[in-house]
Amino acid sequence: MKPGSILLLALATSAALLPASAAEQRPRARDAGVTIGTMSPGPRNAITDVAGVGVGHATLAEGARLNTGVTAVVPHAGNVYRQRVPAAIVVGNGYGKLAGITQVQELGELETPILLTGTLSTWKVADATVDWLLRQPGMENVRSINPVVGETNDGYLSDIRARPLTPALVERALTGVSYAEVEEGSVGAGAGTVAFGWKGGIGTSSRALPRQDGGYTVGVLVQSNFGGELTIAGVPVWKVLPDPAAYARSLKVPPPSNGDGSIMIVVATDAPLDAAQLQRLARRALVGVARTGSVMSNGSGDYVIAFSTAKDNLRDPDVDVQPARSVAGEAMSPLFQATAEATEEAIVNSLFRARTVHGHRGTAAAMPLQPVLQALRQAPPRASKTP
């Protein structure tokens, strides 16, 4: 076995022996001293820094066979069907299943929470979401509803053909929403994902624009399950990391994919943006994906869902004329930068926070942090910008 494989084996084995509380102590990137970009994060460095946005998880972990779940993102605490938000969806690479995409593209609005899950559970989650929404107050006469459900394939770590998610799990994610801290890593829709050959998962980050740029907040949440040559803050850390495939082969299990896969990205902002501007904003999330070393391979489903929570732009389906405030075009550039930076950091957080998972077809080891942090410390400083 190669020295790198021995190091990885030791790291993964020790992680597997730790209790859950110890595994959860893996730091976020910024807590470990990793700074991505130049803009400042919000107070939580999470999508929930956008006021009103909440995140709920339901995780199904049963031995090695099932490691999957649901993550719900709500634009506000009210009835989203009755108070819709402007929204847009951008497809980076369309090898995926995103329920509800065409209506969002056509109308430029979101009328349900966003649900994330595993590929073959997409339609079960959509059905359970509709059932739950129709039971909510004020929905008695609703005859059509457009649930937005995205997915990535967690079939390496979970028995994806079992399609085990139940309405109760979906409801748990929808009713257990937090408007403060967001759990990251191997949780909810990120329970069975793999990124860059390591254990991926849920990650989040935010950026708070200075007052002269509008004072707006941009928050991002990702479900990372894709590959490439991992790069963090411009440093090619893939060059110093052990080979995750070698570790899998040492256990005589198929190695996780290091290329094909998917990523779901949710971008929220309190900036008053219309659907066309949100589409422009969503495209910049793909800049953040590229910065981490992805080329969005043939078998990757890469989707961005962006929405604005600006209260003046909430839409009432029973009103004939809808509000449509929006910032000037020149004011979009800081929002673009915020989105790219927050997406990049959210992906890195999903890797930093994930724990080793022994799954249905193999093992996805938590990315060893020490060689990554050492490479980042040793990287030559970048020249400062000229005033």
N, C-alpha and C positions, 0 to 999 in steps of 0.2 A: 504493500500500500504506500502511496506517495505521502511525504511528510504533511502536505496540506490536508490530505484526507484524514490522517491520524488526528490532526488538530481539530478538524470538523467533527470527527466521530466523538472526540472527548467533549467538545462543547455541546453537541446535540444530546449526548447521553446524560451529561450533568443537568442540562435543562429539563430533560424528561423526568429526572428524579426529583426536581424541585416541586414543592407544593404550589397550588395555584396562586397563593398570595405572593410567593417569591417571584414566580414568572411574571406577575403583573408589575413588578418593580422595574422592569426594563424601561429605560427613560425614553422620553420623546427626544427628537433630534435637538431641539433648542436647549432642552434641559441638560443635554450632554455636551453643550458648547458648540453645536453646529448652527451656523447662521447662513440662511439661504436668502439671497437677494439683499436689497438695501432698504426696503420699506419696513415699517414697524407692524407687528401683529396686533390684533385686538387683545383685550385683557385675558381671554381664555385661549387665544390662538386657535379658535375653532369656528365652525360654521355658525354656531349659536351666538357668536358675537354680533351677528346680524339680528337685531331685536325682533323677537317673535318666532324665529326659526327654532324648531325642536327636532330631536333625533331620538328614535326608539329602536331597541334591538330585541330580538328573540333568537336564542341560540339553541340548536339541537345537536348535542354531543353525546353519542351513545357508543362507548368503546371506540374501536378503530373503524367501525362500519359507517357511522353517520357523523359527519362534521359539516353542518350546513346551518342555514338560518335565514332570517329576514331582518332587514334594516328599513325603517320608515323615516322619511324626512318630511316634516310639515312646514309650510311657509308661514303659518301663523296659527294661533290657538283657536281660532274660530272655525266656522263651517266653510271650508275652502270652496265647496260647490256654490255657496251663496255669496262668497267674497273671493272671487277668482283673482289670480295674480297674472300679470303679463309674463310670458314665458317663451322660450325658444329652445330648439334641439338642434345640435350639430352632430353629424356623423363623420368621425375620422376615418374609420374603416368599418364597413357594414356587416361583418361576419358575426351577427348576433341577433337577439330577439328583444325588441323593445316595444312592449305593448303600449298603445295609445299615441304613438309618434305622429301619425298623420293628422289627427285632430289638433294637436298642439301646433304643428307646422301650419295648418290651415287657418286656425283662429288666433294663434298667438297668445294663448292663455292656458293656464293650468287650473283644473277644477277639482283635483284630488291631491292627497299626499303623494309623494314619490316613494315607491317601494323597490327595494333591491333584494335579489335572491339568487339561487342557483338556476342554471339554464332550464332544466326540465321541470322546475317548479314554477316557472313564470306564469302559466295559465291558472294553476291552482291558487297562487297568491293573488292574481287579478280577480278571480272569482270570489275568494274570501274577502278581499277588500271591498268589492261592490256590495256583497251581502252586509258587511259591517256598516258601510256608508248609508245604505238604504234604511237601516234601522235607526239612524240618528234623527234627532228632532229637526223638523223643518223639511224632511226629505220624503214626506208621505206621498206626494204627487209626482215624484221624479220618474220619468219614463226612459231616460237615457243618461248614461254616465260614462266617462272616459278615464278608467284607471291607468295610471302611468307606472309600468313595472319594467325595470331593467334587470339584467342578469350578467353573471359571468359563470364559466363552467368550473364547478368544484368537484368534478368527477374523479380527480386523482386522490383526494382525501375523503370523499364521501361516496356512498353507493347512490349515485345520481339517478339510476334507473328505478330506484325504490320510490322516488317522488314522495318523500315522507312528511312534507310540511302540511300541517293541519290548519283549519280556520282558527283554532284556538291560539296557535303560535302567531299567526298574522295579527290577530286581535291583541295579543300581548305586546307586539311591537307598536301597534297604533295607540294603545292606551298607556303604555309605559314610557311616554315621550319625556325627555329631559330638555329643558330650555336653558340649561347651564352647562355642566361638564358633559363631554362626549366620550364614551368608552371606545378605545381603539384596539387594533390588532385582530386577534383571532376571535371575533365576536360577531354575532348577527350574520349578515350576508358575507362577512369576511371569514367565517369560521373555517371554511375549507379551501381558501384560495392560495395560490402560489404566485410569487412575483420574482422574476430574475433568478428562478431556481430555488429561492428561499421562501419561507412562509410569508405570505402577504396578508392582506386583510383590509380592515377599515382604517382610514387615516383622515385627519382633518387639519385645517390651518386657516388663518385669516390674515387680512391686511387692513389697517386703518389709515385712510388717507388723511394728510394734514389739512387744516382748515382752508388753506389757500387753494387746495385741489378739490374742495367741496366738503371735506370732512366725512365722506361716505365710508362704509365698511363693505368689504368683499369677503365672503366665507366660502370655503370649498370642502367638500367631503368626497372621498374616493373609495371605491371597492377595487383594490389592486389585484390583478390576476393575469399579468402580462410579462413580457420578457424583453431582453436586449442586453446591452453591455452597461451594467449599472454605473451611473455617474452621479455624484452628489456634489452640489455646489461647484460644478465644473471640474471636479477631480475624478479621474477614471478609477474608482475604487475596485472595479471588477478585476483589475490587474493584481491586487493584493489579497483578494478573498480566496479561500479554498474552493475547490470545484464541488458544487452541491451534487452533481451527477455521480462523482466518484464515491461520495458518501452513500448514495442510494445503492450503487452497485455493491458496496461492501456489505450491505444488508441483504443483498440478493433480491432487490425489488426494482421495478422499473423506475428510472430517474424521472423527476418532474420535468415538464417542458420548460425550456429556457427562452422560447421565442413566441410561439403562438399562445394565445390567451386573450384576455379582454380587460378593459377597464371601464367602469362606470364613474362618471364625474358629475357631481351636483354643485352648481355655482349659485350662490345667493348673494344679493346685494340690496341695500336700502336706497341706492341711487335711483332716482326716477328715470327708468328706461322703458322704451317701448319694445315690441317684439323684434323689430329689425336691429335695434341696438343691442338687445340681449343675444341675438345671433352673432353679432360681431364680438361681443364679450366672450361667448362660449368658445369661439374659435381660438381665443388666446389661451384657454385651458390646455389645448393641444400643444402649445408652445412649452408649457410646463412638463407635459409628458415627454416631449422630445428631449428636453434638458436632462432627463433621467437616463437617457440612453436607448430609448425605444424608437423603432422605425415603423411601428404599427404594421406588423407582419400580416401576411395573407389570411391567416386563421384567427386574427384578433378582432374582436368587436369593441370598438372604441367610440363611446358616446358621451356627449356633454348635454346636460339639461340645466338651463340657466333661468332664473326667475328674479323678479324685483318685488320687494315687499313694501315699496313706497306707498304710504296710506292713501295719498291722493290718487293713486292709480288702481286701487282695488276696483274690481268690476262686479256689478250686480246684474245677473242675467235678465232681470225683470225691468231694467231701465233701458230706454231706447238709445240714449246718447251716453257713451262711455268716456271717462276721463282718459287723457293720454299726454300727461306731462313728460318731458324728456330733457336731459341735459344737452348742451350744445356739443357738436361734433368734436370741438377742440378739447372738451373736458373728458373725452373718452380715454385718452392715452394713459393717464394715471390709473384708471380702472383696468385697462388692459394689462399694465405691468403688475398690478395687484393680483389679478387673476392668474397670470403665469407663475408668479412667485408662490402664491398660496397653493396652487396645484402641485408644484414641484415639492414643496415642503409637506403637503398632505401625503404624497406618495412615500416620501422618506419616513414620515411618522408611521405609516402602515407597516413598514419593515422593521423599524426600531421597536415598536410596541408588540409585534407578533411573537408568539411563543411556538416552540416546536410542537408539531402535531403528528402523531402516528395514525395514519389513515387507512382507507379501504384498499388502495393499491400500492401504498408506499408511505414514506415519511418525508415531510417538509420540515427541514431544520430552521430554527430561528437564525437569522443572519448574525454571525459573530460580530460584535461591535468593536472590539479592541483593534483589529487590523484596519477597520474603517476609520476609526477616530485617529489612529496613528497616521494614516495616509493623509487625512485632512490637516492634521497639525503640521506635517512635513511639507505640504504643498507650498510652493513659493507664493508670497502675497501678490495680489493683483495690484497693478498701478492704480492710484487714485485718479478719479475723474478730474479733468481740468475745469476750474470754475468758469 
